[in-house]
Amino acid sequence: MEIILKTELSNLMYRGKVRDSYDLGDSMLLVSTDRISAFDVVLPCGIPYKGAVLNQISAFWFDKTEHITKNHVIKVIDDVDWLNDTYGKHACYGKNGFPSYLEGRSMVVKKAERLPIECVVRGYLSGSAWSEYKKKGTISGEHFPADIEESEKLPTPIFTPTTKADSGHDLPMSFNEIKNAIGADRAKQLIETCLKIYEYTSNYALGKGIIIADTKMEFGIVDGEMILIDELLTPDSSRFWEADDYESGRSQKSFDKQPVRDWLTDSGWDKNPPAPMLPDEVIKQTTDRYVEVFRRLTGKALRPRPSV
């Protein structure tokens, strides 16, 4: 089992908390590593198979939602021979071409002009929205009835966008701010597309016994057309709940990095870097959750197949 925390190809364009992006000329290579972050800090250890789950579950959803909107995927990398044949060695390191560990955890995507908006759709009241509601009776600045419980299903899904900050925390955006940023027509298209994607995917997931409580999406512009980019409906960008265990009025069992957050909180860490090393038990619990939600949603075996 190989844990990939950092990829070292040449032509690095951007290194995020989890993903590395490499320049391929008119396209780019997006690599999902096994890095994990919590409370806006990247941890010193990785989560085995996490990058493969993020890459392959995104690919699954991009394919599923293509009837709603186009996306940035050119090729999901199952075999590095395709990369070598298509792009040669100009974007590689060493004399043997692209490394085999890219298989299952990378995709070639279109270069897009990223819209400066984090598109959040909520179907249930949880997380930061629940915290805001308890304090102010509002969700993303809008007033809601006073009797909604934690984790309760909202009457209709709501669009609660935030800024897409390069550093620090994202901030809530109003509809007028979105219109000012991207124009009224594009803003309307963005909201309608996000709500359609959430409705379609949440209904699909519920059929697999999983509730999608909320999710984040990102969009970009290619040749004047708005398309989906980055990741889609992963355990990092969404709250996936066990439907059979669901009950409003409390927090829910989720298929994400909650064991990491819980352990870090209990450890007394002050949430400033550097973060402490996770114990093996917490790492395994987190791997199990990522792999299980992938299997449940896609019905497929993960590549590379985990031994857990």
N, C-alpha and C positions, 0 to 999 in steps of 0.2 A: 504494500500500500504506500503510495507516494503522496505526500502532502505538498501542494504547490502554493507557496506564499508570495512568490515574486517571479515574474517571467523576465528574462533578460535578452530578448531579441533587440535588434537595433531599430531605429526609427520610432522610439516611444513617443506618442503624442500626448498621452495623459495617463496618470496613475491615480485612480480613485481609491476609496476605502476598500473596495473589493475587486474592481475590474481594472485591467490594463488595456489601453488602446494603442494600436500600432498603425503607422501610415503605410498603405499599400498603393499609393498614387491616387487613383480616382475612387478608392474605397478604403476601408480600414478593417483591421483584425481586432475583434473584441474578445478578450480572454477573461474568463471568470476564474479567479483564484479561490483558494480555500481560506483566505483571510476572513476574519469576522470582526465586526465593530459593535460596540455597545456604548451608549451614552456619548456618541460622537467621538469615540476613541477606538483606534484599531488595536486589537489585542496582540500579544507577542506570540500566541499559538494559533494554529489553524484548526478547522473542523474538516476531517476527512470526508471527501466526496461532495462537499458543499458547492464547490465551483461547478462540478458536473451537474448537480441538481439545478442550480440557478440557470445554467446555460440551456439544458435540455427541457426544463419546464417552460422557460421563456419561448423556446422554439415551438413547443407543443401549442402554447396559447397563441403565438403569432399565426400559426397555421390555422387554428380554430377560428380566429376572428378576422381572417382576411376578407370574408364576405361583408364585413362592416367597414373596415378601413385598411388601406395598404400599410405596409411596415418596411423596415429598413433591411430585412434579411436578404442576402444574396445567396449564401451557402452556409449551412451548418456543417462543421468539420467533423466528419466521422473517420476520415483517412487523410493523413498529412501528405500523402502522395498527390492528392488533388491540389494542395497548396503549392507544392514544389513544381508541379506541371504547369500551374496557372501563373504563378508569380515568380518562379525561379528562385534564386538565392539572394536577391537584392535586399530583402527585408528579413533575412535570417542571420543567425550567428553560426560560426563554425562551418565546416566543409561538408556536413552531412544533411544540410537543408533544415527545414522546420522540425522542431523536436516532437517526438511522438506523444508527449504528455498533453499536447494541444487537442488531441482527439477526445471528443466528448465534452470539452469545456470551452470551446471557442466557436466563433462564427465570423464570416466575412459579411460586412454590412455596408450600406450606402453612407456616404458622408452627408450629413444634414445640418442645416442651420437650426440649432436647438431653440425652441420657444422658451422664454424665461419664466415658465410656470410649472409648478409641481401640481399635477392634476390629481386630486384626492376625491374619491367617491366613497361615501359611507352608507351602508345599509343598516348598520346597528350602532348603538351609542357605546363607544369604548375608547380607551386610550386617552389622548390629549383632549378629544372632544368631550369625553365624560368628565374630565377634570375641569374644563371650562364651564360645562353645564352646571356642575355642582356649585361652582363659585358664583356664576353670574346669571344662570338660567338661559344662556345663549350657546349656540353652536356656530363657530366661525363668525361670531358677531351678530347672528340673527337670533331673535327671541323664539323660544319653543315652549310648549305647555309645561306646567310645573310638576307633572306627575310621571315623568319618564324615568324608568329604572336603569341601572347599569346593565349594559349588554342587551337592552331591549331593541327589538326590531323597529326601525323607524317606519312611519306610514308609507313613505316613498323614499327611495335612495336620494341622497343629497350630494351636491357638488361643493366641496369645501377647498378651493385651491389655495396654494401658498406660493410665495416667492421661491425661486430656485437659487439658493445662496451658494456661492463658491466656498464660503467659510462661515462658521457660526450657524445659528438656527434659522430655518425658514420662517417667514412671517405670513399671516393670513392676508389674502387679497380679496378685494371687493370686485363685483362685476364691472364697475366703472374702471377700476385699475386694470383689469384684463383687457377691456376695450381700448384703453389708452395705450396698452403695451402692444397689442396685435391687431386692433381694428374690430369694429362691431360684428362684421360678417364672420370673421375668423373666430371670434369669441363664441358666437352662437354655435358654429360648427363644432368647436372644441367641446363645449358642454354637452351637446347632443350626442357626439361620438362617444364620449366617456360614459355617459349614462347607458347608451346602447350596449357598450362592451360589458359594463358591470351587470346589466340585466341578463344578457346572454350567458356570460361565464358563471354567474352566481347560480343560475338555474341548472346549468350543466353540473357544477360542483355539488349542488344539493343532491342530485341524483347519484352521486358517489359517496354520499354521507358526510359531506364537508360543507360548512357554512363559510362563505367569504364575507367577513364582517365589514372590511374596508380594504381599499387598495390604492396604490399610487401609480400613475402613468405619466409618461413623458412623450412629447411630440416634437417633430422637427419639420423643416420645409426642404423639399427637394424639387427643383424645377417648378417652383411655385405651388406645389401640392403638399398638403399636410399629411404626414405619415407618423405611425407609431415608431418609437425608437427606444433604445436602452434595454431595460428588462420589462417583463410583463407577467404579473400575477405569480410572483415567486414568494417563498416564505420570508424573504427579506423585505418585499414591497407590499405585503398583504397580511391580514390577519385571517388565518384559516382555523376554524373551530370544528371540533368533533360534534356533528349534528345530534347523535344519540345521547350525548352528555349535556346538550344545551339546556340552560334554564336562565331566564332573565333574573336580574336582581343580584347578580354576583359576577365575578370574573370567570373566564372560561378556560377550559383546556385548549391549548393552541399548538399548532404544528409550526413552531418557529424557534427563535433563540431565547425563549423565556427562561429555560434552565440557566443560561448564561447570565441574564439580567438578575435573576433571583440570587445566584451564588455571589455575584459581584456586590449586590446590595448587602447581603448578609455578611460579606467579608469585611465590611467597614471601609472599603476603598472610597476615596473622596471624589471619584469620577474625573480626576485630572490625570493626564499622562505622567508617567507610564502606567499602563494597566497591569494587574498581576497575572501570572500564569494560571490557567484553569486546571483543576485536577482532572485526571483521566476519566473519572466517572461522569463528570459534567460534559466533557467533550464527546463521549460515547452517547450520552442521552441526546445531545443535540444532533449528532449525525443520524441517529435512529429516527428522529422526528423529521428531518429533511428528507431522508430516503423514503419514509413511510408515506408522506404526503405526495411525493412524486409517484410512487407506485399506485396509490389510491386514485389519483386524478387521471393519470395517463394510461394505466393498465399495462405499462411497459416495464421492462427491466432497465435499470440504469446502466449506462456505459461510461466508464468501466464498472462492472458489476461489483458492488461492495460485498465484503465477507462478513458483515455484521448481521 
